[in-house]
């Protein structure tokens, strides 16, 4: 039996166990930076598989280390230098849940009111645990090292990935490539989506207060109208999108606007929240300057004042082209060419992007949709769920990607 067949058989054998782990995690969700029970659960599972664990990384994060036992060719025998050999590959799963009340009536429904795994991180974690078990049983068949990165707080700034990196998750041993996967409810179960190069946007948060001087609506000469200044500011801010390079996708949207006045009362201030997304770091920096200039200059022009808190969030996610092109071929070998789909760029953001700015990375999508069973709801909704047959594909696929990238 070849290595691929071994992996596929093991993935089938442990499918029920992986589903049970997913049910446990789904029923016991924890918010960002609070994943203490989840972390303990993961550590206990990894330990039971005989895997070395480094814990207390970014507080609740941990890394499992699987060292292959197969003797491979030396660098000299391969005719290449140390720097050209990829000997350490990382696989990443995020663990946190969202502040959403679950609407599904399932046996594994969340037992924590107001908290739900509505983004599939329970899937990612249970899947990587399944991958961990497969790899632990295949150590005699591969050479190289695989790091299993279980990360907290993907859903909240500054992003658990950035903290894991600061705490050395990609070091000792040093990682040369990293893979991450994410559920895709728009894609049928059994399908895998992938894209080389530019894939997901950066994400920055905008918190803006426009201050003026309130008064009676019938006497405009006596006040400085922050509502009018805000309206002018929001219109002017669209210049950030329309007057910068259209070849680089970007989005500027505002979802909160609060002016506590009345039909005949002008308030003293208006509060606004929004987001800026961009597919290029240089354009992103330039647009930050435009946003600041427009906000402050528009307010000053009308006699008001602006207080701007522009919180720089996750960077652009760029899938390394060589790594991803190689992975596309490996995935086709594992699931069949007909089950691999090319992804479009997506203006959503992911803190996996931090890893891609440190080492070559590949972030791909796992199909979980089943229309016949009514499993059609998107992430971040109270009805989100998956066809758990996806876990039969995801566990083995990650193991296959890691071993192929190591050269086995």
N, C-alpha and C positions, 0 to 999 in steps of 0.2 A: 504494500500500500504506500503510495507516494505521500509527500508531506501535505499537500492540499487535501487529499482524501482523508488523511488522519485528522486534520483540523475540522473538516466538515462533519466527520463522524462524531468527534468529541463535542462539537457544538450541538449536534442533535441529541446526544446523550445527556447533556446538562441543561437542555432547554427548560425543562420543568423547574429545575432549581433556580435558574435565572429569573423565571417568571415569579417564583415565590419571593425572591429577593426584591424584585421590583414592587410586588404587592406590599411588602413590609415597608419599604421606603416611601411608597405613595401614601400609605396610611399614617405615616409619622413624618410629615414634612417639617422642615425648619427654615426660617428666614435667613437671609444673608448675614454672615458673621455670627450666626447662632447654631451652627450645624454640629453641635457637640455629640448628640446621640448618633447622628448619621456617621460622624467620624469614628466613633467607637465601633459601630456596626461594621464599617468598612475595614477597620484595623483587625477586628476579630476574624473576619472572613479571610483576609489576606494571610493572617497568621496561621489559620487552619489549613491554608493551601501550602504552607511551608515557605512563604515569601517573606523576605527581609523587608521591614517597614521603617521608614523615617517619618515620625509624626511631629506634631506641634509646629508645622510650617504654616506661616500666616495664621497662627492660632489653631484653626480647625482643619487645616489642610494636611495631607500626608502623601508620601511617595512610596510605592512598592518597587522593589528592585528584583528583577529576574535575570539571572546570569546563565547564559547557555553553557552547556558542558561539552559540546562537540568541538573537537580539535580542528581548527581551520588552517588554511595556508598562511604562512607568515607574509608580512608585507614584502620582504625581499623576494619570496617565491612568486608573489603576484606582480612584482616589478613596479610597485607604486610606493609612495611615501606615506608616512603616518597621517599627514594632513588630508590626503585624498581618500582615506578609508573611513567609512561611516561604521563605527563600532557601537554607538549608543543611540538608540531610538526611543523617543518618548510617546506615550499615548495618554491623552487627557480626557477626563470627565469632570463636569461641574456638579455640585451637590445641593445647591440652595433652591428653595421654593419661593413662591410669590404670595403676597397678601391678597388672596382671592378666596372666596367661599365656594367650595365645590358644589356643583349642581348634579353631578352624576350619582346615580343610585347603583353602586356596585359594592361587592363584598369588601373591596380594598379602599373604599372611600376614605378621605382624610378624616382622621380623628381629632385634628387640631382645628377648632373653629377659626374661620377667617384666613387659613393658610392652606395652600394647595400646590402640588407639583403640576402647575398649569403650563410649564414650558418644556417638560420632558426630561428634566435633570435626573429624575428617578430612573428613567430609561437609560440615560447615559451612564449613571453610576452602576446600576445592576449589570449593564452590558459589559462595562470594563471589568467588573468583578468576574463575570463569566470568562472574559478574555484572559484574565489573570490565572484562572484555574486551568484553562487550556494550555497556556504557556508554561505553567509550573509542571505540567505533566509531559511537556515536550522538550524539556531542557537537554536531554541527551541527543536531540536531533538538530540543534542549532548552536551557532557560535555568536558571540556578541552579547550585549546587555540591553535590556528593555526596562525603561522607567515608566511606572504607572502613576500618573499624576492625578490625584483626586483633589479637586480645587474648590474652595468655598467662594461664595459671593460673586457669581458672575453677573447678578442682577442689580448690583449696587456699586456706585462709585466709591472708591477709585478702581474697583474691580479686583477680585481675588487673584487673577492672573498676575497683575503687577506686583502684588505682595508676595506671591509665591516666587516670582523671579528674584525679588529683593532678598528673600530668605534662602536663595540658593537652590531652588528646586531643579534648575537646569544644570547644576554643577555637581562635581564629585560623585559619580563620573559625569563629564561634560557631554551634554546632548548635542548631537549633530543634525537631528531632524525630529519633527514632532507632528503627530496626526491628531485631529479632533473630529468628532462626528456630532451631528445634531439632527433631531427628529425633523421631518418635513411632512406636515399633515396634508399638504397639497399634492403629494406624490404617493402613488399606490404602493402598498406593502410589496416588498420584493425588489423595488427599484432603488438605485443609488444615484445621487446627483453629485456632479463635480464640475469645477471650473478652474482653469489656470489663470494666474495673474490677478488683476483687480476683481475683487468679489464683494466685500461688504464695506460700508461707509464708516468714517469716524462719527462720533456722537458727542456733541457738546450741549450743555444745558444753559439756558438763558433765564436769569431772574432779574427783572427790571421794575424799578419804581420811578414813576414820573411824578414829581412834586410841583405843585403850583400854589394857588391861594384860592380857597373856596369862597362861595357866597351865594346870593340869591340869583337864580337863573335869569330874572328880569333885569338885572343890573350888570351886564357884562363888563362895563368899564371899571367896575370895582374889584374884579377878581382876575386871576391868571388861571385859565381853564386847562387843567391837566388832562381832561378827557379829549379835548381838541388836540393838545400836544401829542398825546398817545396815538390818536388816529393818524396824525401827520407822520409820526415816527414809524408806525407799522407800514404805512404806504412807502415811505422813503427806504425802509429796510429791504424792500423787495428789489431795490437797485443792486443789492449784494449778489442776487442770483442773476438778474437780467443783464448786468453790466460787467460780468466776469466771464472767463473762458467757458463757453457753452459746451466745449468738448469734454469737459470734466464734470460729471454729474454732481449736483449739490441741491440741498433742500433746506429751506428756512420756514419753519412753521410755528405758530403760536396757539397753544391750547387752553391757556388761562388768561382771562382779563377781568379784573375786579375793580369796579368803581362804586363805592358805597355812597351814592347820592340818591336823588329822587327826581321827579319831573321838574321840580323848581328849585332843586338844591344841587349846586356844583361842589363836589368833594375837594378836599385839599390834595389828594393824591390818587393815582391809579397804579394798580399792581398787575404785572404781566409775566407769564412764564412761556417759554418756547424751547425749541431745539434747532440746532444747526447740524446738518449732516453733509459730508463731503467725501469724495473719492481720491483726494490727492492732498498730501500733507503740506505742500508749499501753498496751494490755493487756500487750504484751510487756515493757515497762519495769516495770509493776506486778508482773508475775509474777516477774521477776528478784528483786525485793525479797522476795517470798514465799518463793522458793526459798532465798535466803540465810538468811532468818529461821528457816525450818523446819529447815534443815540444822544450823545452829549451836545453836539452842535445843534440838533433840531430843538432840543429842550431849551438851550440857551437863546436861540433865535426868537422864541416866543416868551421869553422871560421866566421860564421854569428851570428846573434842575432835574438831572437824571442820576439815579444810583443804579449801577449795573454790576451784577455778579455773573460773569461769564465763566462757567466751570468747564474746564477742558476735560473731556471724557476719553473714551476709548479711541485708539488710533484706527487708521485705515487697515483693513484686513486684506493682505496681499498673499495669495497662494503662490509659493515658489514654483516657477514654471517647470523646471526640470523635475523636481520632486513630485509635483502634481501630474505631470505628463507620465512619469513612471508609474505613479499610483493608479492612474486611469487604466493603464495596461494590466496592472495586477488585479484591479477590481473586475475587469472584463474576464480575466482568467478564472476568477473565483465565482462570480454570479452569472456570467454569460454576457456577451456584448449587447444583446437585446435588452438587458436590464440596467444599462448605464445611460443616464441622461445628462446632457449639458445644461448647466445652470445659467440663468441670467444674473447680472449684477443685482444686488439687493441693498436698498438704502437703510436697512436695519443694521444694527451694530452688535458686536460680540467682543468680549474682552480676550478671547483667544488671539485676537489681533496683536496683543502685547508679545506673545510668544513669537509671532511671525516677524517681529522687528528685532528679535534676538538670534533666532536660528531659522533655517528653512522650514516652512510649515505648510500643511495641507489640511484644510477644513472642508469636509464633505457632508452630504445630506443623506439621511436614512428615511426611506419611504415608510409611512405608518398608516396610510389611509385605506379604508375599506368601506366603500359606499354601500355595499349590500348589507352591511351590519350597522350602518348609521354612524360609522367612525369617520366623521368629516369635519369636525370643528378645529379651528385654528388654535395656535398657542396663545397663552395669556387670556383664555376664555374659561368660564366656569364649567364648560362641557368638554374640555379637551380630554382625549383619551387616545389610545393607540391599539392597532391590531398587534397583539403580542407575538404573532408569527415573525414580526420584524426582529425580535430578539434572537431568533434562530439564525438570522443572517448576520446581525451586527457583531456578535461575539467572535465568531470565526473569522469574519472579514478583517477585524482589527488585528487579530493574531497573524493572519496571512500577510497583511500590509507590513507589519513590523518585521516579520521574518524575511520577507522578500527585500525590504529596504536594507536589512543587515547583510544581504547577499547570500541567504540560505536557499 
